[in-house]
Amino acid sequence: MDLQTIKERIAAVQSKREYLLSLLEQPDLGTLRIDVNQALEELDELIDESRRTLPDIENN
């Protein structure tokens, strides 16, 4: 996998985080709120790991 592909995939992951944050604003989320919070935590870990592993890649 080339560096450009990795950059694109990291950007795609970061954009999913914004969507998950918008889901948390939904008042009728119910018990799915737990799953969304868990997904956010795991996504944040993945983004942090990508920053540590590939520091020269721009991360938003």
ZIZIQUI-V110165 format. One record per backbone hydrogen bond with DSSP energy under -1.0 kcal/mol. CO is the residue of the C=O (numbers start at 1). NH is the residue of the N-H. E is the energy in kcal/mol with one decimal. If there is no record, write none. Layout:
# ZIZIQUI-V110165
CO:NH:E + CO:NH:E
This chain:
# ZIZIQUI-V110165
2:6:-1.9 + 3:7:-2.4 + 4:8:-2.2 + 5:9:-2.3 + 6:10:-2.4 + 7:11:-2.3 + 8:12:-2.0 + 9:13:-2.1 + 10:14:-2.4 + 11:15:-1.9 + 12:16:-1.4 + 13:17:-1.2 + 14:18:-1.1 + 15:19:-1.2 + 16:20:-2.2 + 17:21:-2.4 + 18:22:-1.9 + 19:23:-1.7 + 20:24:-1.5 + 23:26:-1.8 + 26:29:-1.0 + 29:32:-1.6 + 30:33:-1.5 + 31:34:-1.1 + 32:36:-2.5 + 33:37:-2.5 + 34:38:-2.2 + 35:39:-2.5 + 36:40:-2.4 + 37:41:-2.3 + 38:42:-2.3 + 39:43:-2.5 + 40:44:-2.7 + 41:45:-2.0 + 42:46:-2.2 + 43:47:-2.6 + 44:48:-2.6 + 45:49:-2.5 + 46:50:-2.1 + 47:51:-1.9 + 48:52:-2.1 + 49:53:-2.6 + 50:54:-2.6 + 54:57:-1.9
